[in-house]
Amino acid sequence: MEKYVCGVCGYEYDPEVGDPENGVDPGTAFEDIPEDWVCPVCGAEKEEFEPEE
């Protein structure tokens, strides 16, 4: 699964880790995160994330 990076603050979403503090279980692909999820660091919306290069 691909990692995604926040274009605002640089936070990296790693699907192996997820974001359990915000309801995203480990093993959750970025595409499967709910649309209302936001960056846990800066609050940017999901659409601000880009695949890691």
PDB file of N, H, CA, C and O in Angstrom:
ATOM      1  N   MET A   1       0.834  -1.187   0.000  1.00  0.00           N
ATOM      2  CA  MET A   1       0.000   0.000   0.000  1.00  0.00           C
ATOM      3  C   MET A   1       0.879   1.251   0.000  1.00  0.00           C
ATOM      4  O   MET A   1       1.942   1.293   0.618  1.00  0.00           O
ATOM      5  N   GLU A   2       0.406   2.244  -0.699  1.00  0.00           N
ATOM      6  H   GLU A   2      -0.458   2.210  -1.202  1.00  0.00           H
ATOM      7  CA  GLU A   2       1.164   3.462  -0.902  1.00  0.00           C
ATOM      8  C   GLU A   2       1.020   4.443   0.255  1.00  0.00           C
ATOM      9  O   GLU A   2      -0.055   4.576   0.840  1.00  0.00           O
ATOM     10  N   LYS A   3       2.121   5.132   0.577  1.00  0.00           N
ATOM     11  H   LYS A   3       2.993   5.024   0.102  1.00  0.00           H
ATOM     12  CA  LYS A   3       2.093   6.180   1.586  1.00  0.00           C
ATOM     13  C   LYS A   3       1.673   7.484   0.914  1.00  0.00           C
ATOM     14  O   LYS A   3       1.927   7.693  -0.272  1.00  0.00           O
ATOM     15  N   TYR A   4       1.026   8.358   1.685  1.00  0.00           N
ATOM     16  H   TYR A   4       0.820   8.188   2.649  1.00  0.00           H
ATOM     17  CA  TYR A   4       0.595   9.664   1.185  1.00  0.00           C
ATOM     18  C   TYR A   4       1.144  10.752   2.099  1.00  0.00           C
ATOM     19  O   TYR A   4       1.294  10.551   3.304  1.00  0.00           O
ATOM     20  N   VAL A   5       1.444  11.914   1.503  1.00  0.00           N
ATOM     21  H   VAL A   5       1.323  12.077   0.524  1.00  0.00           H
ATOM     22  CA  VAL A   5       2.048  13.018   2.245  1.00  0.00           C
ATOM     23  C   VAL A   5       1.141  14.244   2.170  1.00  0.00           C
ATOM     24  O   VAL A   5       0.616  14.576   1.107  1.00  0.00           O
ATOM     25  N   CYS A   6       0.964  14.906   3.300  1.00  0.00           N
ATOM     26  H   CYS A   6       1.390  14.637   4.163  1.00  0.00           H
ATOM     27  CA  CYS A   6       0.174  16.128   3.362  1.00  0.00           C
ATOM     28  C   CYS A   6       0.930  17.253   2.654  1.00  0.00           C
ATOM     29  O   CYS A   6       2.074  17.553   2.997  1.00  0.00           O
ATOM     30  N   GLY A   7       0.277  17.875   1.659  1.00  0.00           N
ATOM     31  H   GLY A   7      -0.652  17.631   1.380  1.00  0.00           H
ATOM     32  CA  GLY A   7       0.900  18.957   0.914  1.00  0.00           C
ATOM     33  C   GLY A   7       1.029  20.241   1.714  1.00  0.00           C
ATOM     34  O   GLY A   7       1.729  21.162   1.291  1.00  0.00           O
ATOM     35  N   VAL A   8       0.368  20.320   2.862  1.00  0.00           N
ATOM     36  H   VAL A   8      -0.201  19.572   3.205  1.00  0.00           H
ATOM     37  CA  VAL A   8       0.415  21.525   3.684  1.00  0.00           C
ATOM     38  C   VAL A   8       1.564  21.452   4.690  1.00  0.00           C
ATOM     39  O   VAL A   8       2.369  22.379   4.781  1.00  0.00           O
ATOM     40  N   CYS A   9       1.642  20.342   5.453  1.00  0.00           N
ATOM     41  H   CYS A   9       0.988  19.589   5.379  1.00  0.00           H
ATOM     42  CA  CYS A   9       2.627  20.289   6.541  1.00  0.00           C
ATOM     43  C   CYS A   9       3.676  19.186   6.396  1.00  0.00           C
ATOM     44  O   CYS A   9       4.660  19.173   7.136  1.00  0.00           O
ATOM     45  N   GLY A  10       3.477  18.252   5.443  1.00  0.00           N
ATOM     46  H   GLY A  10       2.678  18.263   4.842  1.00  0.00           H
ATOM     47  CA  GLY A  10       4.465  17.194   5.243  1.00  0.00           C
ATOM     48  C   GLY A  10       4.213  15.927   6.040  1.00  0.00           C
ATOM     49  O   GLY A  10       5.011  14.992   5.972  1.00  0.00           O
ATOM     50  N   TYR A  11       3.103  15.872   6.807  1.00  0.00           N
ATOM     51  H   TYR A  11       2.455  16.631   6.862  1.00  0.00           H
ATOM     52  CA  TYR A  11       2.764  14.636   7.540  1.00  0.00           C
ATOM     53  C   TYR A  11       2.642  13.483   6.559  1.00  0.00           C
ATOM     54  O   TYR A  11       2.038  13.627   5.496  1.00  0.00           O
ATOM     55  N   GLU A  12       3.221  12.331   6.917  1.00  0.00           N
ATOM     56  H   GLU A  12       3.712  12.214   7.781  1.00  0.00           H
ATOM     57  CA  GLU A  12       3.153  11.156   6.062  1.00  0.00           C
ATOM     58  C   GLU A  12       2.153  10.155   6.626  1.00  0.00           C
ATOM     59  O   GLU A  12       2.293   9.693   7.759  1.00  0.00           O
ATOM     60  N   TYR A  13       1.133   9.820   5.816  1.00  0.00           N
ATOM     61  H   TYR A  13       1.019  10.195   4.896  1.00  0.00           H
ATOM     62  CA  TYR A  13       0.194   8.771   6.213  1.00  0.00           C
ATOM     63  C   TYR A  13       0.762   7.445   5.748  1.00  0.00           C
ATOM     64  O   TYR A  13       0.966   7.234   4.552  1.00  0.00           O
ATOM     65  N   ASP A  14       1.019   6.545   6.699  1.00  0.00           N
ATOM     66  H   ASP A  14       0.853   6.716   7.670  1.00  0.00           H
ATOM     67  CA  ASP A  14       1.532   5.206   6.414  1.00  0.00           C
ATOM     68  C   ASP A  14       0.412   4.210   6.674  1.00  0.00           C
ATOM     69  O   ASP A  14      -0.017   4.053   7.817  1.00  0.00           O
ATOM     70  N   PRO A  15      -0.079   3.520   5.614  1.00  0.00           N
ATOM     71  CA  PRO A  15      -1.191   2.595   5.802  1.00  0.00           C
ATOM     72  C   PRO A  15      -0.895   1.460   6.781  1.00  0.00           C
ATOM     73  O   PRO A  15      -1.820   0.924   7.391  1.00  0.00           O
ATOM     74  N   GLU A  16       0.366   1.086   6.943  1.00  0.00           N
ATOM     75  H   GLU A  16       1.118   1.521   6.447  1.00  0.00           H
ATOM     76  CA  GLU A  16       0.704   0.021   7.893  1.00  0.00           C
ATOM     77  C   GLU A  16       0.462   0.474   9.331  1.00  0.00           C
ATOM     78  O   GLU A  16       0.183  -0.347  10.206  1.00  0.00           O
ATOM     79  N   VAL A  17       0.568   1.782   9.574  1.00  0.00           N
ATOM     80  H   VAL A  17       0.794   2.448   8.864  1.00  0.00           H
ATOM     81  CA  VAL A  17       0.383   2.345  10.908  1.00  0.00           C
ATOM     82  C   VAL A  17      -1.048   2.849  11.092  1.00  0.00           C
ATOM     83  O   VAL A  17      -1.626   2.722  12.171  1.00  0.00           O
ATOM     84  N   GLY A  18      -1.615   3.424  10.022  1.00  0.00           N
ATOM     85  H   GLY A  18      -1.145   3.527   9.145  1.00  0.00           H
ATOM     86  CA  GLY A  18      -2.949   4.020  10.113  1.00  0.00           C
ATOM     87  C   GLY A  18      -2.911   5.294  10.943  1.00  0.00           C
ATOM     88  O   GLY A  18      -1.864   5.929  11.071  1.00  0.00           O
ATOM     89  N   ASP A  19      -4.039   5.659  11.498  1.00  0.00           N
ATOM     90  H   ASP A  19      -4.890   5.143  11.394  1.00  0.00           H
ATOM     91  CA  ASP A  19      -4.161   6.819  12.387  1.00  0.00           C
ATOM     92  C   ASP A  19      -5.172   6.450  13.467  1.00  0.00           C
ATOM     93  O   ASP A  19      -6.263   7.017  13.529  1.00  0.00           O
ATOM     94  N   PRO A  20      -4.792   5.473  14.336  1.00  0.00           N
ATOM     95  CA  PRO A  20      -5.745   4.939  15.311  1.00  0.00           C
ATOM     96  C   PRO A  20      -6.341   5.982  16.250  1.00  0.00           C
ATOM     97  O   PRO A  20      -7.478   5.831  16.697  1.00  0.00           O
ATOM     98  N   GLU A  21      -5.586   7.038  16.556  1.00  0.00           N
ATOM     99  H   GLU A  21      -4.662   7.161  16.194  1.00  0.00           H
ATOM    100  CA  GLU A  21      -6.109   8.078  17.450  1.00  0.00           C
ATOM    101  C   GLU A  21      -7.302   8.804  16.824  1.00  0.00           C
ATOM    102  O   GLU A  21      -8.095   9.433  17.525  1.00  0.00           O
ATOM    103  N   ASN A  22      -7.419   8.709  15.492  1.00  0.00           N
ATOM    104  H   ASN A  22      -6.774   8.199  14.923  1.00  0.00           H
ATOM    105  CA  ASN A  22      -8.504   9.392  14.781  1.00  0.00           C
ATOM    106  C   ASN A  22      -9.404   8.408  14.039  1.00  0.00           C
ATOM    107  O   ASN A  22     -10.070   8.777  13.071  1.00  0.00           O
ATOM    108  N   GLY A  23      -9.424   7.154  14.495  1.00  0.00           N
ATOM    109  H   GLY A  23      -8.883   6.854  15.281  1.00  0.00           H
ATOM    110  CA  GLY A  23     -10.372   6.173  13.979  1.00  0.00           C
ATOM    111  C   GLY A  23      -9.980   5.442  12.717  1.00  0.00           C
ATOM    112  O   GLY A  23     -10.824   4.802  12.091  1.00  0.00           O
ATOM    113  N   VAL A  24      -8.703   5.521  12.321  1.00  0.00           N
ATOM    114  H   VAL A  24      -8.017   6.041  12.830  1.00  0.00           H
ATOM    115  CA  VAL A  24      -8.249   4.810  11.120  1.00  0.00           C
ATOM    116  C   VAL A  24      -7.331   3.672  11.559  1.00  0.00           C
ATOM    117  O   VAL A  24      -6.214   3.902  12.021  1.00  0.00           O
ATOM    118  N   ASP A  25      -7.817   2.452  11.409  1.00  0.00           N
ATOM    119  H   ASP A  25      -8.725   2.265  11.034  1.00  0.00           H
ATOM    120  CA  ASP A  25      -7.078   1.278  11.865  1.00  0.00           C
ATOM    121  C   ASP A  25      -5.830   1.015  11.023  1.00  0.00           C
ATOM    122  O   ASP A  25      -5.809   1.336   9.835  1.00  0.00           O
ATOM    123  N   PRO A  26      -4.784   0.429  11.630  1.00  0.00           N
ATOM    124  CA  PRO A  26      -3.625  -0.005  10.852  1.00  0.00           C
ATOM    125  C   PRO A  26      -4.077  -0.938   9.733  1.00  0.00           C
ATOM    126  O   PRO A  26      -4.997  -1.738   9.906  1.00  0.00           O
ATOM    127  N   GLY A  27      -3.421  -0.822   8.592  1.00  0.00           N
ATOM    128  H   GLY A  27      -2.675  -0.172   8.451  1.00  0.00           H
ATOM    129  CA  GLY A  27      -3.776  -1.643   7.447  1.00  0.00           C
ATOM    130  C   GLY A  27      -4.827  -1.014   6.552  1.00  0.00           C
ATOM    131  O   GLY A  27      -5.282  -1.649   5.600  1.00  0.00           O
ATOM    132  N   THR A  28      -5.230   0.236   6.837  1.00  0.00           N
ATOM    133  H   THR A  28      -4.860   0.752   7.610  1.00  0.00           H
ATOM    134  CA  THR A  28      -6.239   0.926   6.035  1.00  0.00           C
ATOM    135  C   THR A  28      -5.570   1.698   4.906  1.00  0.00           C
ATOM    136  O   THR A  28      -4.765   2.597   5.151  1.00  0.00           O
ATOM    137  N   ALA A  29      -5.909   1.341   3.661  1.00  0.00           N
ATOM    138  H   ALA A  29      -6.563   0.611   3.463  1.00  0.00           H
ATOM    139  CA  ALA A  29      -5.375   2.062   2.501  1.00  0.00           C
ATOM    140  C   ALA A  29      -5.888   3.494   2.522  1.00  0.00           C
ATOM    141  O   ALA A  29      -6.986   3.755   3.013  1.00  0.00           O
ATOM    142  N   PHE A  30      -5.098   4.421   1.992  1.00  0.00           N
ATOM    143  H   PHE A  30      -4.206   4.208   1.592  1.00  0.00           H
ATOM    144  CA  PHE A  30      -5.492   5.831   1.994  1.00  0.00           C
ATOM    145  C   PHE A  30      -6.843   6.023   1.315  1.00  0.00           C
ATOM    146  O   PHE A  30      -7.661   6.822   1.772  1.00  0.00           O
ATOM    147  N   GLU A  31      -7.078   5.298   0.234  1.00  0.00           N
ATOM    148  H   GLU A  31      -6.414   4.649  -0.137  1.00  0.00           H
ATOM    149  CA  GLU A  31      -8.336   5.411  -0.510  1.00  0.00           C
ATOM    150  C   GLU A  31      -9.547   5.014   0.345  1.00  0.00           C
ATOM    151  O   GLU A  31     -10.668   5.451   0.083  1.00  0.00           O
ATOM    152  N   ASP A  32      -9.312   4.188   1.363  1.00  0.00           N
ATOM    153  H   ASP A  32      -8.401   3.833   1.575  1.00  0.00           H
ATOM    154  CA  ASP A  32     -10.403   3.682   2.202  1.00  0.00           C
ATOM    155  C   ASP A  32     -10.665   4.521   3.452  1.00  0.00           C
ATOM    156  O   ASP A  32     -11.580   4.225   4.220  1.00  0.00           O
ATOM    157  N   ILE A  33      -9.860   5.569   3.656  1.00  0.00           N
ATOM    158  H   ILE A  33      -9.117   5.810   3.033  1.00  0.00           H
ATOM    159  CA  ILE A  33     -10.089   6.467   4.797  1.00  0.00           C
ATOM    160  C   ILE A  33     -11.351   7.273   4.512  1.00  0.00           C
ATOM    161  O   ILE A  33     -11.559   7.692   3.373  1.00  0.00           O
ATOM    162  N   PRO A  34     -12.202   7.503   5.516  1.00  0.00           N
ATOM    163  CA  PRO A  34     -13.404   8.314   5.293  1.00  0.00           C
ATOM    164  C   PRO A  34     -13.065   9.700   4.730  1.00  0.00           C
ATOM    165  O   PRO A  34     -12.028  10.274   5.062  1.00  0.00           O
ATOM    166  N   GLU A  35     -13.938  10.226   3.886  1.00  0.00           N
ATOM    167  H   GLU A  35     -14.781   9.760   3.616  1.00  0.00           H
ATOM    168  CA  GLU A  35     -13.699  11.518   3.230  1.00  0.00           C
ATOM    169  C   GLU A  35     -13.612  12.678   4.218  1.00  0.00           C
ATOM    170  O   GLU A  35     -13.018  13.709   3.902  1.00  0.00           O
ATOM    171  N   ASP A  36     -14.197  12.529   5.413  1.00  0.00           N
ATOM    172  H   ASP A  36     -14.680  11.691   5.670  1.00  0.00           H
ATOM    173  CA  ASP A  36     -14.167  13.629   6.374  1.00  0.00           C
ATOM    174  C   ASP A  36     -12.937  13.594   7.286  1.00  0.00           C
ATOM    175  O   ASP A  36     -12.806  14.428   8.182  1.00  0.00           O
ATOM    176  N   TRP A  37     -12.036  12.631   7.061  1.00  0.00           N
ATOM    177  H   TRP A  37     -12.142  11.954   6.333  1.00  0.00           H
ATOM    178  CA  TRP A  37     -10.786  12.555   7.821  1.00  0.00           C
ATOM    179  C   TRP A  37      -9.925  13.753   7.459  1.00  0.00           C
ATOM    180  O   TRP A  37      -9.918  14.187   6.307  1.00  0.00           O
ATOM    181  N   VAL A  38      -9.198  14.290   8.431  1.00  0.00           N
ATOM    182  H   VAL A  38      -9.203  13.937   9.367  1.00  0.00           H
ATOM    183  CA  VAL A  38      -8.274  15.397   8.177  1.00  0.00           C
ATOM    184  C   VAL A  38      -6.895  15.047   8.722  1.00  0.00           C
ATOM    185  O   VAL A  38      -6.748  14.150   9.552  1.00  0.00           O
ATOM    186  N   CYS A  39      -5.896  15.765   8.244  1.00  0.00           N
ATOM    187  H   CYS A  39      -6.015  16.494   7.570  1.00  0.00           H
ATOM    188  CA  CYS A  39      -4.521  15.562   8.701  1.00  0.00           C
ATOM    189  C   CYS A  39      -4.465  15.740  10.217  1.00  0.00           C
ATOM    190  O   CYS A  39      -4.926  16.758  10.734  1.00  0.00           O
ATOM    191  N   PRO A  40      -3.903  14.760  10.938  1.00  0.00           N
ATOM    192  CA  PRO A  40      -3.847  14.856  12.402  1.00  0.00           C
ATOM    193  C   PRO A  40      -2.876  15.923  12.907  1.00  0.00           C
ATOM    194  O   PRO A  40      -2.904  16.271  14.088  1.00  0.00           O
ATOM    195  N   VAL A  41      -2.020  16.444  12.031  1.00  0.00           N
ATOM    196  H   VAL A  41      -1.997  16.162  11.072  1.00  0.00           H
ATOM    197  CA  VAL A  41      -1.060  17.467  12.448  1.00  0.00           C
ATOM    198  C   VAL A  41      -1.602  18.871  12.205  1.00  0.00           C
ATOM    199  O   VAL A  41      -1.589  19.709  13.108  1.00  0.00           O
ATOM    200  N   CYS A  42      -2.084  19.133  10.977  1.00  0.00           N
ATOM    201  H   CYS A  42      -2.095  18.453  10.244  1.00  0.00           H
ATOM    202  CA  CYS A  42      -2.467  20.508  10.641  1.00  0.00           C
ATOM    203  C   CYS A  42      -3.941  20.683  10.306  1.00  0.00           C
ATOM    204  O   CYS A  42      -4.400  21.814  10.144  1.00  0.00           O
ATOM    205  N   GLY A  43      -4.700  19.584  10.197  1.00  0.00           N
ATOM    206  H   GLY A  43      -4.328  18.665  10.328  1.00  0.00           H
ATOM    207  CA  GLY A  43      -6.122  19.695   9.928  1.00  0.00           C
ATOM    208  C   GLY A  43      -6.482  19.846   8.461  1.00  0.00           C
ATOM    209  O   GLY A  43      -7.639  20.113   8.135  1.00  0.00           O
ATOM    210  N   ALA A  44      -5.500  19.677   7.558  1.00  0.00           N
ATOM    211  H   ALA A  44      -4.560  19.460   7.822  1.00  0.00           H
ATOM    212  CA  ALA A  44      -5.783  19.774   6.119  1.00  0.00           C
ATOM    213  C   ALA A  44      -6.719  18.644   5.700  1.00  0.00           C
ATOM    214  O   ALA A  44      -6.682  17.552   6.267  1.00  0.00           O
ATOM    215  N   GLU A  45      -7.555  18.917   4.704  1.00  0.00           N
ATOM    216  H   GLU A  45      -7.585  19.804   4.243  1.00  0.00           H
ATOM    217  CA  GLU A  45      -8.488  17.915   4.224  1.00  0.00           C
ATOM    218  C   GLU A  45      -7.769  16.848   3.413  1.00  0.00           C
ATOM    219  O   GLU A  45      -6.651  17.056   2.942  1.00  0.00           O
ATOM    220  N   LYS A  46      -8.421  15.714   3.257  1.00  0.00           N
ATOM    221  H   LYS A  46      -9.330  15.546   3.640  1.00  0.00           H
ATOM    222  CA  LYS A  46      -7.840  14.556   2.572  1.00  0.00           C
ATOM    223  C   LYS A  46      -7.370  14.902   1.158  1.00  0.00           C
ATOM    224  O   LYS A  46      -6.387  14.339   0.677  1.00  0.00           O
ATOM    225  N   GLU A  47      -8.066  15.821   0.496  1.00  0.00           N
ATOM    226  H   GLU A  47      -8.865  16.278   0.887  1.00  0.00           H
ATOM    227  CA  GLU A  47      -7.715  16.180  -0.880  1.00  0.00           C
ATOM    228  C   GLU A  47      -6.362  16.889  -0.984  1.00  0.00           C
ATOM    229  O   GLU A  47      -5.827  17.031  -2.084  1.00  0.00           O
ATOM    230  N   GLU A  48      -5.800  17.335   0.147  1.00  0.00           N
ATOM    231  H   GLU A  48      -6.234  17.220   1.040  1.00  0.00           H
ATOM    232  CA  GLU A  48      -4.497  17.990   0.152  1.00  0.00           C
ATOM    233  C   GLU A  48      -3.328  16.982   0.117  1.00  0.00           C
ATOM    234  O   GLU A  48      -2.171  17.379  -0.022  1.00  0.00           O
ATOM    235  N   PHE A  49      -3.633  15.696   0.243  1.00  0.00           N
ATOM    236  H   PHE A  49      -4.573  15.374   0.356  1.00  0.00           H
ATOM    237  CA  PHE A  49      -2.595  14.664   0.276  1.00  0.00           C
ATOM    238  C   PHE A  49      -2.237  14.195  -1.118  1.00  0.00           C
ATOM    239  O   PHE A  49      -3.089  14.124  -2.004  1.00  0.00           O
ATOM    240  N   GLU A  50      -0.947  13.871  -1.304  1.00  0.00           N
ATOM    241  H   GLU A  50      -0.255  13.928  -0.584  1.00  0.00           H
ATOM    242  CA  GLU A  50      -0.447  13.367  -2.583  1.00  0.00           C
ATOM    243  C   GLU A  50       0.305  12.067  -2.318  1.00  0.00           C
ATOM    244  O   GLU A  50       0.874  11.892  -1.241  1.00  0.00           O
ATOM    245  N   PRO A  51       0.316  11.145  -3.298  1.00  0.00           N
ATOM    246  CA  PRO A  51       1.103   9.922  -3.126  1.00  0.00           C
ATOM    247  C   PRO A  51       2.576  10.253  -2.928  1.00  0.00           C
ATOM    248  O   PRO A  51       3.105  11.170  -3.556  1.00  0.00           O
ATOM    249  N   GLU A  52       3.225   9.510  -2.062  1.00  0.00           N
ATOM    250  H   GLU A  52       2.796   8.766  -1.552  1.00  0.00           H
ATOM    251  CA  GLU A  52       4.666   9.727  -1.826  1.00  0.00           C
ATOM    252  C   GLU A  52       5.438   9.307  -3.064  1.00  0.00           C
ATOM    253  O   GLU A  52       5.132   8.288  -3.684  1.00  0.00           O
ATOM    254  N   GLU A  53       6.433  10.096  -3.416  1.00  0.00           N
ATOM    255  H   GLU A  53       6.681  10.923  -2.912  1.00  0.00           H
ATOM    256  CA  GLU A  53       7.243   9.767  -4.603  1.00  0.00           C
ATOM    257  C   GLU A  53       8.510   9.044  -4.242  1.00  0.00           C
ATOM    258  O   GLU A  53       9.297   8.699  -5.124  1.00  0.00           O
TER     259      GLU A  53
END
